[in-house]
Amino acid sequence: MRYWINTLSRDDVQAGLAGDKPRLKRAAKGDVVVFYSPRTGIRSGEPVQSFTGIAEVVGESPYQAKFIASTEAPVRPLIDSLDFITNKKSWGVTFRRGFFEIGESDFQKIAAAMSAYNRNGGEHDPVAPPRPARP
């Protein structure tokens, strides 16, 4: 199992879209993708700067994925604890890669911040795409 970050607008995550096909081909069945949304829309909209969804690839295609029950989690409180963000001052540059692999430790920190696990022994629960957190 591998863990990935996919940078995508919140609107696209809520619509269940996955992003750029060539990049997604690197994900395989059993992999988990965390969606990071810098804004509500593509290159526009209100700033979000949050992890907005988690999905597990359940088929042979990365587009065959099930969203996991979760809530949005702002990235700023996690920056210092995430190993894949090497430049803590210019952390946003990291997400410009669009689709990249992260370690299990970083995934666990993000998943915990997103309350991504149910009470059934830590297993995740596939559901519909996530909705934004309420203020």
JOKACOR-V129243 format. One record per pair of residues at least 24 apart in sequence whose ideal C-beta (glycine too) atoms are under 8 Angstrom apart, sorted by the first residue. I is the first residue (numbers start at 1). J is the second residue. Records with the same first field share a line. If there is no record, write none. Layout:
I->J + J
This chain:
1->30 + 31 + 32
2->27 + 28 + 31 + 32 + 101
3->31 + 32 + 33 + 34 + 101 + 102 + 103 + 104 + 106 + 107
4->31 + 32 + 33 + 34 + 99 + 100 + 101 + 102
5->33 + 34 + 35 + 36 + 84 + 95 + 99 + 100 + 101 + 102
6->33 + 34 + 35 + 36 + 98 + 99
7->35 + 36 + 37 + 38 + 95 + 96 + 97 + 98 + 99
8->35 + 36 + 37 + 52
9->37 + 38 + 39 + 40 + 41 + 42 + 45 + 48
10->37 + 39 + 40 + 41 + 45 + 48 + 50 + 52 + 132
11->40 + 41 + 42 + 45
12->42
13->37 + 52 + 53 + 129 + 130
14->52 + 53 + 129 + 130 + 131 + 132
15->129
16->67 + 128 + 129
18->55 + 62 + 63 + 65
19->98 + 99
20->98 + 99
23->98 + 99
24->62 + 63 + 99
25->62
26->62 + 99 + 101
27->57 + 62
28->57 + 62
29->57 + 58 + 59 + 60
30->56 + 57
31->56 + 57 + 62
32->56 + 57 + 68 + 107
33->57 + 62 + 65
34->102 + 107 + 110 + 111 + 114
36->75 + 95
38->92 + 95
48->72
49->74 + 75 + 76 + 92
50->74 + 75 + 133
51->75 + 110 + 113 + 114
52->130 + 132
53->129 + 130
54->110 + 111 + 114 + 116 + 124 + 130
56->124 + 126
58->126
66->126 + 127
67->126 + 127 + 128 + 129 + 130
68->116 + 124 + 125 + 126 + 127
69->116 + 118 + 124 + 125 + 126 + 127 + 130
70->111 + 114 + 115 + 116 + 130
71->114 + 115 + 130 + 133
72->114 + 130 + 132 + 133
73->110 + 113 + 114
77->113
78->109 + 110 + 113
81->109
82->106 + 109 + 110
